[in-house]
Amino acid sequence: MLLRFFIALIFSACVGLSTAAVERDHSGFYTDLKYIAEADDYLGFRIDVHQGPKSTVEFELCEGSCYGGETLPATIEGDQISFVHEVSWTDSVGNAGITRTPVTGRFVKGGLML
């Protein structure tokens, strides 16, 4: 009787592991973009997630206007996503650089919170 219990316990643990290993595919288009009529501005983000062996995102941050997105490598683990948003800049005296901002988020029912 005790042996049957342990066999059942081991089997249920293995079944739990096999279903836990199957991850949900979070590929899709997400946005929280809003138009502010009083200012004639757009605020928010648009992101197209491509989950796979080498996951990527097409990310566009809109402030005032939308200036086009960029494709970036992403890490997706469970319901978590992370990537680095890069912005190239040049100041008024000709100095140039890149600002790198780590972005993290979580997939929730019906959306993505960044």
Backbone atoms as SQL, in Angstrom:
CREATE TABLE atoms (id INTEGER PRIMARY KEY, chain TEXT, resi INTEGER, resn TEXT, atom TEXT, x REAL, y REAL, z REAL);
INSERT INTO atoms VALUES
  (1, 'A', 1, 'MET', 'N', 0.820, -1.190, 0.000),
  (2, 'A', 1, 'MET', 'CA', 0.000, 0.000, 0.000),
  (3, 'A', 1, 'MET', 'C', 0.873, 1.266, 0.000),
  (4, 'A', 2, 'LEU', 'N', 1.892, 1.255, 0.849),
  (5, 'A', 2, 'LEU', 'CA', 2.796, 2.391, 0.918),
  (6, 'A', 2, 'LEU', 'C', 3.546, 2.575, -0.401),
  (7, 'A', 3, 'LEU', 'N', 3.914, 1.471, -1.038),
  (8, 'A', 3, 'LEU', 'CA', 4.599, 1.528, -2.326),
  (9, 'A', 3, 'LEU', 'C', 3.723, 2.184, -3.391),
  (10, 'A', 4, 'ARG', 'N', 2.429, 1.841, -3.413),
  (11, 'A', 4, 'ARG', 'CA', 1.497, 2.456, -4.372),
  (12, 'A', 4, 'ARG', 'C', 1.415, 3.969, -4.148),
  (13, 'A', 5, 'PHE', 'N', 1.411, 4.384, -2.885),
  (14, 'A', 5, 'PHE', 'CA', 1.352, 5.804, -2.562),
  (15, 'A', 5, 'PHE', 'C', 2.566, 6.545, -3.127),
  (16, 'A', 6, 'PHE', 'N', 3.757, 5.997, -2.912),
  (17, 'A', 6, 'PHE', 'CA', 4.972, 6.640, -3.420),
  (18, 'A', 6, 'PHE', 'C', 5.009, 6.651, -4.941),
  (19, 'A', 7, 'ILE', 'N', 4.553, 5.568, -5.594),
  (20, 'A', 7, 'ILE', 'CA', 4.505, 5.539, -7.061),
  (21, 'A', 7, 'ILE', 'C', 3.540, 6.607, -7.557),
  (22, 'A', 8, 'ALA', 'N', 2.367, 6.741, -6.931),
  (23, 'A', 8, 'ALA', 'CA', 1.397, 7.762, -7.323),
  (24, 'A', 8, 'ALA', 'C', 1.962, 9.159, -7.095),
  (25, 'A', 9, 'LEU', 'N', 2.660, 9.358, -5.992),
  (26, 'A', 9, 'LEU', 'CA', 3.258, 10.650, -5.679),
  (27, 'A', 9, 'LEU', 'C', 4.322, 11.022, -6.709),
  (28, 'A', 10, 'ILE', 'N', 5.183, 10.087, -7.066),
  (29, 'A', 10, 'ILE', 'CA', 6.225, 10.342, -8.061),
  (30, 'A', 10, 'ILE', 'C', 5.595, 10.628, -9.418),
  (31, 'A', 11, 'PHE', 'N', 4.572, 9.877, -9.809),
  (32, 'A', 11, 'PHE', 'CA', 3.901, 10.086, -11.091),
  (33, 'A', 11, 'PHE', 'C', 3.276, 11.471, -11.143),
  (34, 'A', 12, 'SER', 'N', 2.574, 11.867, -10.080),
  (35, 'A', 12, 'SER', 'CA', 1.936, 13.188, -10.089),
  (36, 'A', 12, 'SER', 'C', 2.983, 14.300, -10.125),
  (37, 'A', 13, 'ALA', 'N', 4.124, 14.109, -9.483),
  (38, 'A', 13, 'ALA', 'CA', 5.192, 15.108, -9.540),
  (39, 'A', 13, 'ALA', 'C', 5.744, 15.220, -10.951),
  (40, 'A', 14, 'CYS', 'N', 5.913, 14.078, -11.637),
  (41, 'A', 14, 'CYS', 'CA', 6.417, 14.099, -13.017),
  (42, 'A', 14, 'CYS', 'C', 5.419, 14.757, -13.957),
  (43, 'A', 15, 'VAL', 'N', 4.136, 14.483, -13.775),
  (44, 'A', 15, 'VAL', 'CA', 3.113, 15.118, -14.609),
  (45, 'A', 15, 'VAL', 'C', 3.139, 16.621, -14.379),
  (46, 'A', 16, 'GLY', 'N', 3.290, 17.044, -13.126),
  (47, 'A', 16, 'GLY', 'CA', 3.375, 18.471, -12.818),
  (48, 'A', 16, 'GLY', 'C', 4.569, 19.122, -13.479),
  (49, 'A', 17, 'LEU', 'N', 5.705, 18.440, -13.516),
  (50, 'A', 17, 'LEU', 'CA', 6.893, 18.988, -14.168),
  (51, 'A', 17, 'LEU', 'C', 6.688, 19.112, -15.662),
  (52, 'A', 18, 'SER', 'N', 6.070, 18.139, -16.290),
  (53, 'A', 18, 'SER', 'CA', 5.922, 18.193, -17.743),
  (54, 'A', 18, 'SER', 'C', 4.965, 19.303, -18.158),
  (55, 'A', 19, 'THR', 'N', 3.909, 19.562, -17.390),
  (56, 'A', 19, 'THR', 'CA', 3.010, 20.654, -17.760),
  (57, 'A', 19, 'THR', 'C', 3.623, 21.999, -17.424),
  (58, 'A', 20, 'ALA', 'N', 4.464, 22.072, -16.387),
  (59, 'A', 20, 'ALA', 'CA', 5.103, 23.340, -16.035),
  (60, 'A', 20, 'ALA', 'C', 6.132, 23.735, -17.088),
  (61, 'A', 21, 'ALA', 'N', 6.718, 22.731, -17.768),
  (62, 'A', 21, 'ALA', 'CA', 7.743, 23.028, -18.769),
  (63, 'A', 21, 'ALA', 'C', 7.149, 23.655, -20.025),
  (64, 'A', 22, 'VAL', 'N', 5.846, 23.508, -20.239),
  (65, 'A', 22, 'VAL', 'CA', 5.201, 24.082, -21.412),
  (66, 'A', 22, 'VAL', 'C', 4.877, 25.533, -21.103),
  (67, 'A', 23, 'GLU', 'N', 5.541, 26.450, -21.797),
  (68, 'A', 23, 'GLU', 'CA', 5.322, 27.868, -21.549),
  (69, 'A', 23, 'GLU', 'C', 4.337, 28.444, -22.555),
  (70, 'A', 24, 'ARG', 'N', 3.638, 29.451, -22.110),
  (71, 'A', 24, 'ARG', 'CA', 2.708, 30.156, -22.984),
  (72, 'A', 24, 'ARG', 'C', 3.507, 31.033, -23.940),
  (73, 'A', 25, 'ASP', 'N', 3.080, 31.081, -25.195),
  (74, 'A', 25, 'ASP', 'CA', 3.716, 31.953, -26.180),
  (75, 'A', 25, 'ASP', 'C', 3.092, 33.341, -26.054),
  (76, 'A', 26, 'HIS', 'N', 3.906, 34.317, -25.708),
  (77, 'A', 26, 'HIS', 'CA', 3.431, 35.681, -25.499),
  (78, 'A', 26, 'HIS', 'C', 3.567, 36.548, -26.746),
  (79, 'A', 27, 'SER', 'N', 3.859, 35.947, -27.892),
  (80, 'A', 27, 'SER', 'CA', 3.998, 36.723, -29.127),
  (81, 'A', 27, 'SER', 'C', 2.709, 37.491, -29.389),
  (82, 'A', 28, 'GLY', 'N', 2.863, 38.743, -29.834),
  (83, 'A', 28, 'GLY', 'CA', 1.695, 39.555, -30.161),
  (84, 'A', 28, 'GLY', 'C', 2.009, 41.032, -30.066),
  (85, 'A', 29, 'PHE', 'N', 1.010, 41.828, -30.365),
  (86, 'A', 29, 'PHE', 'CA', 1.131, 43.288, -30.382),
  (87, 'A', 29, 'PHE', 'C', 0.468, 43.850, -29.128),
  (88, 'A', 30, 'TYR', 'N', 1.193, 44.706, -28.409),
  (89, 'A', 30, 'TYR', 'CA', 0.687, 45.328, -27.189),
  (90, 'A', 30, 'TYR', 'C', 0.889, 46.836, -27.288),
  (91, 'A', 31, 'THR', 'N', -0.044, 47.601, -26.747),
  (92, 'A', 31, 'THR', 'CA', 0.100, 49.055, -26.766),
  (93, 'A', 31, 'THR', 'C', -0.681, 49.682, -25.622),
  (94, 'A', 32, 'ASP', 'N', -0.210, 50.826, -25.166),
  (95, 'A', 32, 'ASP', 'CA', -0.989, 51.652, -24.242),
  (96, 'A', 32, 'ASP', 'C', -1.043, 53.084, -24.785),
  (97, 'A', 33, 'LEU', 'N', -0.850, 53.213, -26.086),
  (98, 'A', 33, 'LEU', 'CA', -0.785, 54.517, -26.747),
  (99, 'A', 33, 'LEU', 'C', -2.091, 55.288, -26.572),
  (100, 'A', 34, 'LYS', 'N', -1.957, 56.559, -26.193),
  (101, 'A', 34, 'LYS', 'CA', -3.114, 57.424, -26.013),
  (102, 'A', 34, 'LYS', 'C', -2.884, 58.727, -26.778),
  (103, 'A', 35, 'TYR', 'N', -3.946, 59.244, -27.360),
  (104, 'A', 35, 'TYR', 'CA', -3.894, 60.534, -28.046),
  (105, 'A', 35, 'TYR', 'C', -4.457, 61.588, -27.099),
  (106, 'A', 36, 'ILE', 'N', -3.709, 62.659, -26.882),
  (107, 'A', 36, 'ILE', 'CA', -4.132, 63.770, -26.027),
  (108, 'A', 36, 'ILE', 'C', -4.543, 64.909, -26.952),
  (109, 'A', 37, 'ALA', 'N', -5.833, 65.069, -27.165),
  (110, 'A', 37, 'ALA', 'CA', -6.348, 66.042, -28.140),
  (111, 'A', 37, 'ALA', 'C', -5.952, 67.474, -27.792),
  (112, 'A', 38, 'GLU', 'N', -6.009, 67.839, -26.506),
  (113, 'A', 38, 'GLU', 'CA', -5.701, 69.212, -26.098),
  (114, 'A', 38, 'GLU', 'C', -4.284, 69.617, -26.481),
  (115, 'A', 39, 'ALA', 'N', -3.372, 68.672, -26.469),
  (116, 'A', 39, 'ALA', 'CA', -1.970, 68.960, -26.785),
  (117, 'A', 39, 'ALA', 'C', -1.582, 68.468, -28.181),
  (118, 'A', 40, 'ASP', 'N', -2.494, 67.769, -28.850),
  (119, 'A', 40, 'ASP', 'CA', -2.219, 67.153, -30.147),
  (120, 'A', 40, 'ASP', 'C', -0.964, 66.269, -30.060),
  (121, 'A', 41, 'ASP', 'N', -0.891, 65.464, -28.972),
  (122, 'A', 41, 'ASP', 'CA', 0.272, 64.618, -28.689),
  (123, 'A', 41, 'ASP', 'C', -0.150, 63.162, -28.519),
  (124, 'A', 42, 'TYR', 'N', 0.816, 62.290, -28.783),
  (125, 'A', 42, 'TYR', 'CA', 0.660, 60.873, -28.473),
  (126, 'A', 42, 'TYR', 'C', 1.587, 60.533, -27.318),
  (127, 'A', 43, 'LEU', 'N', 1.096, 59.715, -26.390),
  (128, 'A', 43, 'LEU', 'CA', 1.894, 59.258, -25.262),
  (129, 'A', 43, 'LEU', 'C', 1.702, 57.762, -25.081),
  (130, 'A', 44, 'GLY', 'N', 2.798, 57.059, -24.863),
  (131, 'A', 44, 'GLY', 'CA', 2.710, 55.630, -24.590),
  (132, 'A', 44, 'GLY', 'C', 3.718, 54.838, -25.397),
  (133, 'A', 45, 'PHE', 'N', 3.447, 53.535, -25.478),
  (134, 'A', 45, 'PHE', 'CA', 4.349, 52.651, -26.204),
  (135, 'A', 45, 'PHE', 'C', 3.565, 51.716, -27.106),
  (136, 'A', 46, 'ARG', 'N', 4.273, 51.201, -28.087),
  (137, 'A', 46, 'ARG', 'CA', 3.788, 50.117, -28.935),
  (138, 'A', 46, 'ARG', 'C', 4.883, 49.077, -28.966),
  (139, 'A', 47, 'ILE', 'N', 4.510, 47.816, -28.797),
  (140, 'A', 47, 'ILE', 'CA', 5.512, 46.754, -28.774),
  (141, 'A', 47, 'ILE', 'C', 4.952, 45.509, -29.446),
  (142, 'A', 48, 'ASP', 'N', 5.738, 44.952, -30.350),
  (143, 'A', 48, 'ASP', 'CA', 5.383, 43.713, -31.033),
  (144, 'A', 48, 'ASP', 'C', 6.369, 42.650, -30.556),
  (145, 'A', 49, 'VAL', 'N', 5.883, 41.673, -29.812),
  (146, 'A', 49, 'VAL', 'CA', 6.722, 40.647, -29.204),
  (147, 'A', 49, 'VAL', 'C', 6.800, 39.433, -30.123),
  (148, 'A', 50, 'HIS', 'N', 8.014, 38.971, -30.376),
  (149, 'A', 50, 'HIS', 'CA', 8.266, 37.771, -31.177),
  (150, 'A', 50, 'HIS', 'C', 9.023, 36.793, -30.282),
  (151, 'A', 51, 'GLN', 'N', 8.288, 35.854, -29.696),
  (152, 'A', 51, 'GLN', 'CA', 8.898, 34.906, -28.763),
  (153, 'A', 51, 'GLN', 'C', 9.396, 33.689, -29.525),
  (154, 'A', 52, 'GLY', 'N', 10.591, 33.244, -29.189),
  (155, 'A', 52, 'GLY', 'CA', 11.184, 32.078, -29.825),
  (156, 'A', 52, 'GLY', 'C', 12.553, 31.820, -29.245),
  (157, 'A', 53, 'PRO', 'N', 13.356, 30.982, -29.926),
  (158, 'A', 53, 'PRO', 'CA', 14.703, 30.698, -29.431),
  (159, 'A', 53, 'PRO', 'C', 15.541, 31.969, -29.267),
  (160, 'A', 54, 'LYS', 'N', 15.343, 32.938, -30.150),
  (161, 'A', 54, 'LYS', 'CA', 16.001, 34.251, -30.046),
  (162, 'A', 54, 'LYS', 'C', 14.895, 35.306, -30.063),
  (163, 'A', 55, 'SER', 'N', 14.256, 35.504, -28.918),
  (164, 'A', 55, 'SER', 'CA', 13.123, 36.423, -28.829),
  (165, 'A', 55, 'SER', 'C', 13.547, 37.855, -29.127),
  (166, 'A', 56, 'THR', 'N', 12.652, 38.593, -29.778),
  (167, 'A', 56, 'THR', 'CA', 12.885, 40.010, -30.069),
  (168, 'A', 56, 'THR', 'C', 11.605, 40.793, -29.801),
  (169, 'A', 57, 'VAL', 'N', 11.767, 42.098, -29.690),
  (170, 'A', 57, 'VAL', 'CA', 10.638, 43.010, -29.621),
  (171, 'A', 57, 'VAL', 'C', 10.866, 44.119, -30.633),
  (172, 'A', 58, 'GLU', 'N', 9.793, 44.583, -31.226),
  (173, 'A', 58, 'GLU', 'CA', 9.829, 45.811, -32.008),
  (174, 'A', 58, 'GLU', 'C', 9.185, 46.845, -31.092),
  (175, 'A', 59, 'PHE', 'N', 10.007, 47.770, -30.579),
  (176, 'A', 59, 'PHE', 'CA', 9.569, 48.696, -29.536),
  (177, 'A', 59, 'PHE', 'C', 9.563, 50.123, -30.048),
  (178, 'A', 60, 'GLU', 'N', 8.474, 50.838, -29.749),
  (179, 'A', 60, 'GLU', 'CA', 8.366, 52.246, -30.107),
  (180, 'A', 60, 'GLU', 'C', 7.806, 53.015, -28.917),
  (181, 'A', 61, 'LEU', 'N', 8.545, 53.986, -28.461),
  (182, 'A', 61, 'LEU', 'CA', 8.117, 54.858, -27.376),
  (183, 'A', 61, 'LEU', 'C', 7.660, 56.174, -27.994),
  (184, 'A', 62, 'CYS', 'N', 6.426, 56.571, -27.707),
  (185, 'A', 62, 'CYS', 'CA', 5.870, 57.784, -28.299),
  (186, 'A', 62, 'CYS', 'C', 5.729, 58.872, -27.231),
  (187, 'A', 63, 'GLU', 'N', 6.350, 60.006, -27.488),
  (188, 'A', 63, 'GLU', 'CA', 6.237, 61.177, -26.623),
  (189, 'A', 63, 'GLU', 'C', 6.059, 62.379, -27.539),
  (190, 'A', 64, 'GLY', 'N', 4.851, 62.869, -27.632),
  (191, 'A', 64, 'GLY', 'CA', 4.540, 63.935, -28.578),
  (192, 'A', 64, 'GLY', 'C', 4.129, 63.339, -29.904),
  (193, 'A', 65, 'SER', 'N', 5.054, 62.662, -30.548),
  (194, 'A', 65, 'SER', 'CA', 4.800, 61.940, -31.790),
  (195, 'A', 65, 'SER', 'C', 5.406, 60.548, -31.678),
  (196, 'A', 66, 'CYS', 'N', 5.100, 59.720, -32.642),
  (197, 'A', 66, 'CYS', 'CA', 5.721, 58.402, -32.740),
  (198, 'A', 66, 'CYS', 'C', 6.751, 58.480, -33.860),
  (199, 'A', 67, 'TYR', 'N', 7.988, 58.128, -33.542),
  (200, 'A', 67, 'TYR', 'CA', 9.084, 58.330, -34.486),
  (201, 'A', 67, 'TYR', 'C', 9.583, 57.043, -35.123),
  (202, 'A', 68, 'GLY', 'N', 8.897, 55.945, -34.932),
  (203, 'A', 68, 'GLY', 'CA', 9.334, 54.669, -35.496),
  (204, 'A', 68, 'GLY', 'C', 9.976, 53.806, -34.432),
  (205, 'A', 69, 'GLY', 'N', 9.820, 52.521, -34.601),
  (206, 'A', 69, 'GLY', 'CA', 10.340, 51.591, -33.607),
  (207, 'A', 69, 'GLY', 'C', 11.665, 50.994, -34.020),
  (208, 'A', 70, 'GLU', 'N', 12.199, 50.180, -33.127),
  (209, 'A', 70, 'GLU', 'CA', 13.441, 49.476, -33.409),
  (210, 'A', 70, 'GLU', 'C', 13.288, 48.042, -32.919),
  (211, 'A', 71, 'THR', 'N', 13.994, 47.127, -33.569),
  (212, 'A', 71, 'THR', 'CA', 13.969, 45.730, -33.172),
  (213, 'A', 71, 'THR', 'C', 15.116, 45.477, -32.202),
  (214, 'A', 72, 'LEU', 'N', 14.778, 44.879, -31.057),
  (215, 'A', 72, 'LEU', 'CA', 15.749, 44.660, -29.990),
  (216, 'A', 72, 'LEU', 'C', 15.670, 43.216, -29.496),
  (217, 'A', 73, 'PRO', 'N', 16.792, 42.645, -29.079),
  (218, 'A', 73, 'PRO', 'CA', 16.742, 41.308, -28.466),
  (219, 'A', 73, 'PRO', 'C', 16.010, 41.392, -27.121),
  (220, 'A', 74, 'ALA', 'N', 15.271, 40.337, -26.803),
  (221, 'A', 74, 'ALA', 'CA', 14.510, 40.314, -25.553),
  (222, 'A', 74, 'ALA', 'C', 14.701, 38.987, -24.848),
  (223, 'A', 75, 'THR', 'N', 14.507, 39.004, -23.543),
  (224, 'A', 75, 'THR', 'CA', 14.514, 37.790, -22.732),
  (225, 'A', 75, 'THR', 'C', 13.113, 37.604, -22.183),
  (226, 'A', 76, 'ILE', 'N', 12.543, 36.431, -22.417),
  (227, 'A', 76, 'ILE', 'CA', 11.211, 36.121, -21.905),
  (228, 'A', 76, 'ILE', 'C', 11.331, 34.843, -21.082),
  (229, 'A', 77, 'GLU', 'N', 10.981, 34.960, -19.813),
  (230, 'A', 77, 'GLU', 'CA', 11.010, 33.813, -18.901),
  (231, 'A', 77, 'GLU', 'C', 9.691, 33.786, -18.152),
  (232, 'A', 78, 'GLY', 'N', 8.883, 32.778, -18.409),
  (233, 'A', 78, 'GLY', 'CA', 7.563, 32.709, -17.778),
  (234, 'A', 78, 'GLY', 'C', 6.721, 33.877, -18.229),
  (235, 'A', 79, 'ASP', 'N', 6.238, 34.668, -17.267),
  (236, 'A', 79, 'ASP', 'CA', 5.433, 35.838, -17.628),
  (237, 'A', 79, 'ASP', 'C', 6.235, 37.138, -17.558),
  (238, 'A', 80, 'GLN', 'N', 7.569, 37.027, -17.504),
  (239, 'A', 80, 'GLN', 'CA', 8.442, 38.200, -17.409),
  (240, 'A', 80, 'GLN', 'C', 9.137, 38.464, -18.749),
  (241, 'A', 81, 'ILE', 'N', 9.315, 39.747, -19.072),
  (242, 'A', 81, 'ILE', 'CA', 10.038, 40.141, -20.283),
  (243, 'A', 81, 'ILE', 'C', 11.023, 41.243, -19.914),
  (244, 'A', 82, 'SER', 'N', 12.171, 41.235, -20.575),
  (245, 'A', 82, 'SER', 'CA', 13.144, 42.315, -20.373),
  (246, 'A', 82, 'SER', 'C', 13.907, 42.543, -21.669),
  (247, 'A', 83, 'PHE', 'N', 14.288, 43.805, -21.864),
  (248, 'A', 83, 'PHE', 'CA', 15.103, 44.196, -23.014),
  (249, 'A', 83, 'PHE', 'C', 15.726, 45.547, -22.687),
  (250, 'A', 84, 'VAL', 'N', 16.621, 46.001, -23.540),
  (251, 'A', 84, 'VAL', 'CA', 17.281, 47.289, -23.324),
  (252, 'A', 84, 'VAL', 'C', 16.902, 48.224, -24.470),
  (253, 'A', 85, 'HIS', 'N', 16.288, 49.355, -24.101),
  (254, 'A', 85, 'HIS', 'CA', 15.907, 50.383, -25.081),
  (255, 'A', 85, 'HIS', 'C', 17.080, 51.341, -25.234),
  (256, 'A', 86, 'GLU', 'N', 17.506, 51.575, -26.467),
  (257, 'A', 86, 'GLU', 'CA', 18.647, 52.446, -26.730),
  (258, 'A', 86, 'GLU', 'C', 18.206, 53.685, -27.500),
  (259, 'A', 87, 'VAL', 'N', 18.711, 54.818, -27.070),
  (260, 'A', 87, 'VAL', 'CA', 18.418, 56.081, -27.751),
  (261, 'A', 87, 'VAL', 'C', 19.741, 56.763, -28.068),
  (262, 'A', 88, 'SER', 'N', 19.968, 57.036, -29.353),
  (263, 'A', 88, 'SER', 'CA', 21.156, 57.785, -29.776),
  (264, 'A', 88, 'SER', 'C', 20.854, 59.273, -29.650),
  (265, 'A', 89, 'TRP', 'N', 21.849, 60.048, -29.243),
  (266, 'A', 89, 'TRP', 'CA', 21.638, 61.469, -29.081),
  (267, 'A', 89, 'TRP', 'C', 22.897, 62.244, -29.474),
  (268, 'A', 90, 'THR', 'N', 22.668, 63.511, -29.793),
  (269, 'A', 90, 'THR', 'CA', 23.750, 64.462, -30.050),
  (270, 'A', 90, 'THR', 'C', 23.356, 65.769, -29.381),
  (271, 'A', 91, 'ASP', 'N', 24.267, 66.336, -28.584),
  (272, 'A', 91, 'ASP', 'CA', 23.930, 67.589, -27.912),
  (273, 'A', 91, 'ASP', 'C', 24.272, 68.787, -28.795),
  (274, 'A', 92, 'SER', 'N', 24.047, 69.978, -28.274),
  (275, 'A', 92, 'SER', 'CA', 24.200, 71.205, -29.057),
  (276, 'A', 92, 'SER', 'C', 25.640, 71.514, -29.446),
  (277, 'A', 93, 'VAL', 'N', 26.628, 70.898, -28.778),
  (278, 'A', 93, 'VAL', 'CA', 28.029, 71.151, -29.136),
  (279, 'A', 93, 'VAL', 'C', 28.659, 69.989, -29.911),
  (280, 'A', 94, 'GLY', 'N', 27.829, 69.026, -30.289),
  (281, 'A', 94, 'GLY', 'CA', 28.321, 67.944, -31.140),
  (282, 'A', 94, 'GLY', 'C', 28.724, 66.665, -30.431),
  (283, 'A', 95, 'ASN', 'N', 28.623, 66.642, -29.113),
  (284, 'A', 95, 'ASN', 'CA', 28.891, 65.389, -28.406),
  (285, 'A', 95, 'ASN', 'C', 27.765, 64.394, -28.697),
  (286, 'A', 96, 'ALA', 'N', 28.146, 63.134, -28.894),
  (287, 'A', 96, 'ALA', 'CA', 27.150, 62.116, -29.214),
  (288, 'A', 96, 'ALA', 'C', 27.274, 60.953, -28.243),
  (289, 'A', 97, 'GLY', 'N', 26.212, 60.227, -28.124),
  (290, 'A', 97, 'GLY', 'CA', 26.231, 59.056, -27.252),
  (291, 'A', 97, 'GLY', 'C', 24.977, 58.224, -27.407),
  (292, 'A', 98, 'ILE', 'N', 24.910, 57.198, -26.613),
  (293, 'A', 98, 'ILE', 'CA', 23.746, 56.317, -26.589),
  (294, 'A', 98, 'ILE', 'C', 23.323, 56.150, -25.140),
  (295, 'A', 99, 'THR', 'N', 22.060, 56.349, -24.884),
  (296, 'A', 99, 'THR', 'CA', 21.501, 56.103, -23.560),
  (297, 'A', 99, 'THR', 'C', 20.801, 54.759, -23.597),
  (298, 'A', 100, 'ARG', 'N', 21.213, 53.867, -22.706),
  (299, 'A', 100, 'ARG', 'CA', 20.620, 52.530, -22.637),
  (300, 'A', 100, 'ARG', 'C', 19.757, 52.444, -21.382),
  (301, 'A', 101, 'THR', 'N', 18.489, 52.085, -21.581),
  (302, 'A', 101, 'THR', 'CA', 17.557, 51.980, -20.466),
  (303, 'A', 101, 'THR', 'C', 17.006, 50.568, -20.395),
  (304, 'A', 102, 'PRO', 'N', 17.288, 49.845, -19.306),
  (305, 'A', 102, 'PRO', 'CA', 16.704, 48.512, -19.160),
  (306, 'A', 102, 'PRO', 'C', 15.183, 48.624, -18.972),
  (307, 'A', 103, 'VAL', 'N', 14.452, 47.804, -19.685),
  (308, 'A', 103, 'VAL', 'CA', 12.990, 47.781, -19.595),
  (309, 'A', 103, 'VAL', 'C', 12.578, 46.386, -19.137),
  (310, 'A', 104, 'THR', 'N', 11.739, 46.328, -18.123),
  (311, 'A', 104, 'THR', 'CA', 11.218, 45.055, -17.663),
  (312, 'A', 104, 'THR', 'C', 9.699, 45.129, -17.638),
  (313, 'A', 105, 'GLY', 'N', 9.077, 43.984, -17.780),
  (314, 'A', 105, 'GLY', 'CA', 7.623, 43.956, -17.771),
  (315, 'A', 105, 'GLY', 'C', 7.098, 42.585, -17.405),
  (316, 'A', 106, 'ARG', 'N', 5.778, 42.545, -17.312),
  (317, 'A', 106, 'ARG', 'CA', 5.122, 41.294, -16.957),
  (318, 'A', 106, 'ARG', 'C', 3.866, 41.158, -17.815),
  (319, 'A', 107, 'PHE', 'N', 3.712, 39.975, -18.393),
  (320, 'A', 107, 'PHE', 'CA', 2.503, 39.684, -19.151),
  (321, 'A', 107, 'PHE', 'C', 1.384, 39.387, -18.160),
  (322, 'A', 108, 'VAL', 'N', 0.261, 40.042, -18.343),
  (323, 'A', 108, 'VAL', 'CA', -0.917, 39.848, -17.489),
  (324, 'A', 108, 'VAL', 'C', -2.080, 39.460, -18.385),
  (325, 'A', 109, 'LYS', 'N', -3.147, 39.013, -17.796),
  (326, 'A', 109, 'LYS', 'CA', -4.300, 38.603, -18.590),
  (327, 'A', 109, 'LYS', 'C', -4.735, 39.760, -19.492),
  (328, 'A', 110, 'GLY', 'N', -4.645, 39.552, -20.785),
  (329, 'A', 110, 'GLY', 'CA', -5.076, 40.544, -21.744),
  (330, 'A', 110, 'GLY', 'C', -4.104, 41.685, -21.998),
  (331, 'A', 111, 'GLY', 'N', -2.862, 41.595, -21.529),
  (332, 'A', 111, 'GLY', 'CA', -1.970, 42.708, -21.780),
  (333, 'A', 111, 'GLY', 'C', -0.549, 42.515, -21.308),
  (334, 'A', 112, 'LEU', 'N', 0.180, 43.610, -21.306),
  (335, 'A', 112, 'LEU', 'CA', 1.583, 43.647, -20.909),
  (336, 'A', 112, 'LEU', 'C', 1.797, 44.907, -20.097),
  (337, 'A', 113, 'MET', 'N', 2.354, 44.755, -18.891),
  (338, 'A', 113, 'MET', 'CA', 2.678, 45.905, -18.046),
  (339, 'A', 113, 'MET', 'C', 4.181, 46.123, -18.098),
  (340, 'A', 114, 'LEU', 'N', 4.616, 47.308, -18.558),
  (341, 'A', 114, 'LEU', 'CA', 6.046, 47.643, -18.587),
  (342, 'A', 114, 'LEU', 'C', 6.372, 48.549, -17.422);
